[in-house]
Amino acid sequence: MPMNRRSFLAMTGAASLAASCAPAAPTVAPPAAAPAASGARKDQYAKPEMLAETAWLADHLKDADIRIIDMRTAEKYNASHLPGAVRYDTAKLKDAAEKLYVVKPETFAKDMTDLGVGPTTKVIAYDDNGGLGPARLWWVLDYYGHTNAQILNGGWNKWAKESRPTSNEPTTVSGAGFKATINPGVICALDVVEKASADTSYVIVDARSEGEYNGTDVRAARGGHVPNAVNIDWQKNVTNDDVRAWKSAAELNQMYEAAGVTRDKNVITYCQTAVRAAHTLFTLRLLGYKQVQNYDGSWAEWGNNPNTQIKK
């Protein structure tokens, strides 16, 4: 009998738990090297190469090995976008048939191939919402073995505010041979979260709003949160202004460490659909956290399962 997505995620998640949640070795198709810092501030983030800064990108728009991906609405993309950018919809990052889970590898490989993303392509994604969609794309790329990816810090908001060049012409690209190779260390399933919630070597980060966390904003059959999870709304990762760039490492480290999210812990992130959780995972990796997994089913699965434990 074919293995369904739920069984597969449980298998890979259990394997990761047995390995103390240590991420699998990154899979990068040669000859790609680690991404360049792209103008990010090395004195602040442990992994500044995860962000691309607007000034750097403005000087590299015509680089042949870069694919810029716009994750705003089609209407906004058609009106104006970064030169050379192609558009991709965040909704495609979930499996169309089993919407709780990540897009299937063959579907994602075709999507990336059609967007001109090959084994050595540097992907730079942006939106106008604090990097939310791009963080999910970054995580799915990482899950499928493509580590040469960045998020444009401040995204469209910062780019437009700085009056940098734009285009309203659609971008035509040649297909590339993207290959998806699963990296199970960055994902986990419901049974892993159940075990982790009672394990003091873990900390579970709920990236939803305070209302969702305490059960006053109910978006599933039941409201509340995973037992022992700490609540840090993903929006606290970015500045509260019209740009919404990532906060400094000092601010972010203080926030997470004060909540008990420390580097000696195995970290699991979740939200409603694992999109906001991907933003939190990205932020923790930016800060240098190595043992971080995204619970892909998130509250859409946990809150609709009558057998899971919840707290309010």
N, C-alpha and C positions, 0 to 999 in steps of 0.2 A: 504494500500500500504506500503510495507517495506520502512523503512527510510534508505536513502543512507548515505554514509560516510560524504558527504558535509553537509547534513542537521543535522546529529548528531553532527558534530564539531561546527556548528553554534549554536546549542542548548546549548551545554556544554560551549562554549565560551561566549555566552550571559549571562548564569547563573553566570559565573565567573566575568564578567564585573559588573553585578548588585551587586555582593558581594565585589566590590572594588578590584577585582583581588586577594583577599586573598587566598593562597593555601589551598586546602583541607587538612584535617588532614591525616597524612601519614597512609597508610594501611600496617601493618606488621603482618604477620601470627605468632601467638605465637608458641614457646616461644622465638622467635628471639629478641634480644636486639639491641640497637644502636651499630653500628660497632665500633671496637676498633680503636685507633688512628693509629695503624700499623706503628709506627716509624716516622710519620710526625711531622713537627715542630709546636708545639702548640703555640709558641709565635708569629707566623706570620699569620696564617690563622684562621678565625673565626670558621671554621669547618674542621680542619685538618684530621678528620676521613674519609673524602671523598677521600683522596689520600693514597695509599700504597707505602711505600718507598722500594727500592730494598733490602736493608740490612735486613729489617723486613721480607720481603717475603722469602728471602733465608733461614731464620730460620724456616719458617712455610710451606714449600712446601708440607709436608706430612700431614698437618692438614686435618682431614676427612671432615670438614665442609666448605672447600674452593673449589671453582671451578674457575680455571684460564682459561680465554678465550683469545685466540690469534686472532686479527682482521687484520692481514696482509694478503697478497695474499696466495693462496694455495701453490704456488711454494716455497715461503719463509718458510711457515710453514713446508712443507715436508722436506726441507733442514735442518732446525734446529728450535727448539722452546723451551720454558721453560718446564722443566719436569712436566708432568701431565696436560699440557695445551690441551684444545680442540679448534678447530677452528670454527669461525662464521663469516659470510660474512655481511658487513655493508649493502649491498643492500637488505638483507632480512628484514631490519627494516622499509621498506616502503611496503605498500599494493601492492601486485603483480598486482591486477586488477585496482586499482585506485592509481596510483603511486605518486600522490600529497600528499597522506596522510599516516599516521602511520599504520604499520602492524596491522591486525585485532587481537583482543585479543585471539581468539581460535588458530590462527596460531602461534602467539608468545608463547602461553602457551605450545603448542606441541614442538616448537623449543627448548624452555628452558628445558622442561622435557627430551627431547632426549639428551641434553647436560649435564644432571645430575644436573640441578638446581632445588632445591625444596624450600619449604617455608622458611627454616632456613639456606639455603646455602649462604655463603658470596661469592659474585661474584667479581673477580679481573680481569679487562680487560686491555689489552695492545695492542699497535701497534708500528710502527716505524715512525709515522707522527704526533708527538706532542699530541697524545691522541685524535685525531679527531674522528675516528670510535668508540673508547671506550666511548667518551662523548655522542654520539648518543645512544649507547646501555644503558649507565647509565640513560639517560633521558627516554628512552622507559621503562626500568625497573621501574623507578620512576612513570611514567605515569600509569603503570599497577600494582602499589602497592608494589613493592619489593624495599625497601629502603636500604637493606643490600648489598650495592655494592660500589666498589671503582675502581679508575683508578691507574695503576702503574705509578708513577711519573718518567718521562724520558723513560718509556716503554722499548722496545727491545733495543733501542740505548744505554741506560744507563746500562742495564743488561749485554749486550755484552761487552761494554767498560770496565766493572768491572770484566770481565772474570768469570762470575758466571756460574753455571752448566746449560747445555742444553741437549736436546735429539732430535733424529730424528725418534724416534719410535712413531707410532700413539697411541693415548690415547683411551682406551676403558672405557666407563663409564656405570653405571646402570641408567636406567631412573628414574626420580623423578617426584613427583606430583606438578608441578608448577601451580598456580592458578592466573589468571589475574583479578585484581580488579581495575577498572578505577579510577584514581585520576584526576578529570577534572581541578583542579586548576593550572596545569602546562602546559596547552595547550590553544591555542585560534585560532579562525577562522577569515576569511577575514573581516566580518562585525564588529568584535570586534576591529580589527586594524583600520578600517575606523573611528570608533568613537574615538578611543584612539588618533589618529593623530591630532584631534582637541581639545583634553582634556589636560590641563596643569598639571593635576595630574599624567600624564603618560610620560614616555620617551621611545622612540622606538630606539633600537640599531640595526643597519645594520652591520652584521658581515662579509660582503663581501669585496672584494678589492676596492680600491679607484676608479679604472676604472669602475667597475660594478656600484658603487654608483653614479658616475657622468654621466653615460650613454655612456662612450666611449667604454666600453666592454659590448656588448649587448648579452644576453643569453636567451632572450625571444622575443616576438613580439615587445616589447618596452623596452627601456633602461631607467635607472634613479633610483629613490628611492621613498619610501613612504614619503609623505609630513611630514616635521618636524622630520624625523629620523636623528640620528647622526651616523656617520660612524666610527667604530672601528674594523679594520680587525682582525679576530679571531687569526691570527698568532702573533699578538702583545701580546697575553696572555702567550706565551711561549718564552723561550730564543732563541736567534738567533745564535745557535751553532749546533754542531753535536749531541747533546743530546735532545734538545728541551723539557726541563722540564718546569713546571710552574714557572713563575717569582715570586718574593717575593710579599707578601701582600702589602708592602709599595709601590712598583712600580705599582702594579695593581690598588690599591686604588687611587693613584694619577692620573693615566691615566683615569679611569672611572669618577672620581669626576670632573676632569678638563673639561670633555665633558658634564657635567650636569647629569650624571647617578649617582644619589644620593639615599640614602636609604629611603628617604621620598617619593620617586616616585614609582608608579607601573611600572614595566619594561616589555617590550615585545621585544624579540629578533627574528630576521629573517635573512635569507641569500637567497640562490637559492633553496635549497631543505630541509632546516631545519636541516642540519647536522652541518655546521659551527655554526649555531645559537645555537645548543645544546651545543657546546663547550663553547660559551660565556655564556649561561645560567649556565652551570656547574661552570664556573669561578666565576660568580657573587654569586652563592650559596656558593662556597668555601670561599668567602670574607664575607659572612654573610647576603647577600641580601635575603629577604624572599619572596617578591612579584615579582616573575619573571615567565613569560610565554613564550613558544616557539610558534611562528606562523608557524604551520606545513605546510601549503600550500606554504608559503614564496614567493619569486619572481617568481618561476615557475607558480604560480597561479596569483599573483598580476600583473605581467608584461604581462601576456597573456589575461588578462581580459580588454576588451575595455572600461569598465565603471569605472575603478578605476582612481583616480587622481595620477599623478606622478610629481616629481620634478627632475631637473638635476642640 
